[in-house]
């Protein structure tokens, strides 16, 4: 059992990835969500025969779609052309924008009083729970990333300590060539600043790439970087590396 509907045009959360979308005048065409089509094992040109509470409907698949399910708008795995559903029993579904709690409660009360057969589903509580869960996941990721930073600093410190003798030899050579203590310190600071910047660049590239892939492909959300955090964290890494 699965839900289906009709739509003359694609919704804001849908995009055709194969075939052509149904024309409004088409009588027996269907558009199937790409992942659902894969699970059904169907291809373009196949014919679906659907039993809608005793009314049998046939439609030919003319397109595959991707759907952004996380929008919480009414979306469906299968869309049929409008004439194909004539005579079939229907349930009307709509979504409303977010509103104040008081207005929402009053609105639901009025709807139930005037239309007893209308079912109201409040998704705001679900979204708040999901947001809370994601917040806890984010806290855990921050804790793990903190340990990673500490481990990275330990590695950097170990590398510096192990190369002290070699660097001391270089410093002596610079001094013999006439460099002052300030110039030697400046050269070392520039060197480690470059290493810190390169380390930050590689780290951010990997982190942004991995997070963008996870957000876009696993959670089906829009990825957005927090560039102010990128800036001050990069500066912090460079400063710690110099120190």
C-alpha positions in Angstrom: 0.0 0.0 0.0 1.2 3.5 -0.9 -0.2 6.9 -1.4 -0.5 8.7 -4.7 -1.9 11.9 -6.1 -2.1 14.1 -9.2 -0.4 17.4 -10.0 -0.6 19.4 -13.2 2.8 20.9 -12.5 5.8 19.9 -10.4 5.9 21.1 -6.9 8.7 23.3 -5.4 10.3 20.2 -3.9 10.3 18.1 -7.1 12.6 17.8 -10.1 12.3 15.5 -13.2 15.5 13.4 -13.6 14.4 11.2 -16.5 11.7 11.3 -19.1 9.1 14.0 -19.4 6.5 15.2 -17.0 2.9 14.5 -17.7 0.9 17.0 -19.8 -2.3 18.3 -18.2 -4.3 16.7 -20.9 -2.7 13.3 -20.6 -5.2 10.5 -19.5 -3.1 7.6 -18.4 0.4 8.8 -17.5 2.4 8.5 -14.2 5.5 10.0 -12.7 7.4 8.0 -10.1 9.9 9.1 -7.4 13.3 7.8 -8.4 14.2 5.8 -5.3 10.7 4.3 -5.2 11.0 3.3 -8.8 14.3 1.5 -8.1 12.6 -0.4 -5.2 9.7 -1.4 -7.5 12.1 -2.4 -10.3 10.3 -0.4 -13.0 11.6 1.6 -15.9 10.3 4.3 -18.2 7.5 3.0 -20.4 6.3 0.4 -17.9 2.6 0.3 -17.1 1.3 0.5 -13.5 -2.1 -1.0 -12.6 -3.3 0.4 -9.3 -6.3 -0.7 -7.2 -7.7 2.4 -5.5 -10.3 1.0 -3.1 -11.9 -1.1 -5.8 -11.3 1.3 -8.7 -8.6 -0.1 -11.0 -6.4 2.5 -12.7 -3.8 1.9 -15.4 -1.0 4.4 -16.2 2.2 4.4 -18.2 5.4 5.7 -16.5 6.7 8.7 -18.4 9.1 10.3 -15.9 11.2 9.8 -12.7 11.4 12.5 -10.1 13.5 13.4 -7.1 11.6 14.7 -4.1 12.8 16.8 -1.1 10.9 14.9 1.6 12.3 17.1 4.5 10.2 20.0 3.3 7.2 18.4 5.1 5.0 19.5 2.2 2.5 17.0 0.7 4.6 14.9 -1.6 4.0 11.5 -3.0 5.9 8.5 -4.5 3.6 8.3 -7.5 1.8 11.1 -9.3 -0.9 10.3 -12.0 -2.4 12.5 -14.6 -5.6 14.1 -13.3 -8.0 12.3 -15.7 -6.6 8.9 -14.6 -8.1 9.5 -11.2 -11.6 10.5 -12.2 -14.1 8.4 -10.4 -11.6 7.2 -7.8 -12.1 8.0 -4.1 -9.9 10.8 -2.9 -8.6 12.4 0.2 -7.6 16.1 0.1 -4.3 17.1 1.7 -2.9 20.5 2.3 -0.1 22.1 4.4 -0.2 25.4 6.3 2.7 27.7 7.2 3.9 27.9 10.7 1.8 30.1 13.0 1.7 31.2 16.7 0.6 28.6 19.2 -2.6 30.6 20.1 -3.6 31.2 16.5 -2.9 27.5 15.7 -5.0 26.2 18.5 -7.9 28.5 17.6 -7.6 27.6 13.9 -7.7 23.8 14.7 -10.7 24.3 17.0 -12.6 26.1 14.3 -11.7 23.5 11.6 -12.9 20.6 13.8 -16.2 22.4 14.6 -17.0 23.2 11.0 -15.5 20.1 9.3 -15.6 17.1 11.7 -14.1 14.7 9.1 -10.9 16.9 8.7 -7.8 15.5 10.5 -5.2 18.0 11.7 -1.6 16.9 12.1 0.8 19.2 14.0 4.3 18.6 12.7 5.9 21.5 14.7 6.4 19.2 17.8 8.1 16.6 15.6 10.3 19.3 14.1 11.3 20.5 17.6 12.2 17.0 18.6 14.3 16.5 15.5 16.0 19.8 16.1 16.8 18.8 19.7 18.2 15.4 18.5 20.3 17.1 15.9 21.5 19.6 18.6 22.7 16.7 20.8 24.4 15.1 17.8 26.1 18.4 17.1 27.4 18.6 20.7 28.8 15.1 20.4 30.5 16.1 17.1 32.0 19.2 18.7 33.4 17.1 21.6 35.0 14.6 19.2 36.4 17.4 17.1 37.9 19.0 20.3 39.7 15.7 21.0 40.9 15.7 17.4 42.3 19.2 17.8 44.1 18.2 21.0 45.5 15.1 19.3 46.7 17.3 16.4 48.4 19.7 18.7 50.1 16.8 20.4 51.4 15.6 17.0 52.6 19.0 16.1 54.4 19.3 19.4 56.1 15.9 19.0 57.3 16.9 15.5 58.7 20.2 16.8 60.5 18.5 19.7 61.9 15.8 17.5 63.4 18.3 15.1 64.8 20.7 17.7 68.4 19.7 17.1 68.1 20.2 13.3 66.4 23.6 13.8 69.0 24.7 16.3 71.7 24.0 13.7 69.8 26.1 11.1 69.4 29.0 13.6 73.1 29.0 14.3 73.9 29.1 10.6 71.4 32.0 10.1 73.1 33.9 13.0 76.6 33.3 11.6 75.3 34.8 8.3 74.3 37.9 10.1 70.6 37.4 11.0 69.5 39.0 14.2 67.4 37.1 16.9 64.3 39.1 15.8 64.8 38.1 12.1 65.3 34.4 13.0 62.2 34.5 15.1 60.3 36.2 12.3 61.3 33.6 9.8 60.3 30.8 12.1 56.9 32.4 12.8 56.3 32.9 9.0 57.2 29.2 8.4 54.9 27.9 11.0 52.1 30.3 10.1 52.3 28.9 6.5 52.1 25.3 7.9 49.2 26.3 10.1 47.3 27.9 7.2 47.9 24.8 5.0 46.8 22.5 7.7 43.6 24.6 8.2 43.0 24.7 4.5 43.2 20.9 4.1 41.1 20.4 7.2 38.3 22.7 6.1 38.3 21.3 2.6 37.8 17.8 3.9 35.3 18.9 6.5 33.2 21.0 4.2 33.3 18.4 1.4 32.2 15.6 3.8 29.5 17.6 5.5 28.2 19.0 2.2 27.9 15.4 0.8 26.2 14.1 4.0 23.8 17.1 4.2 22.8 17.0 0.5 22.7 13.2 -0.2 21.8 11.7 3.2 19.6 14.4 4.8 18.4 16.0 1.6 19.0 19.5 3.0 20.7 22.6 1.7 24.3 22.9 2.9 25.6 26.2 4.2 29.0 27.0 5.6 29.5 29.3 8.6 32.3 31.4 7.1 32.9 33.6 10.3 33.7 30.3 12.2 35.9 29.2 9.4 37.8 32.5 9.7 38.4 32.7 13.4 39.1 29.0 13.7 41.7 29.2 10.9 43.3 32.1 12.7 43.3 30.1 16.0 45.0 27.2 14.3 47.7 29.4 12.9 48.3 31.1 16.2 48.5 27.8 18.1 50.9 26.4 15.5 53.2 29.5 15.9 53.1 29.2 19.7 
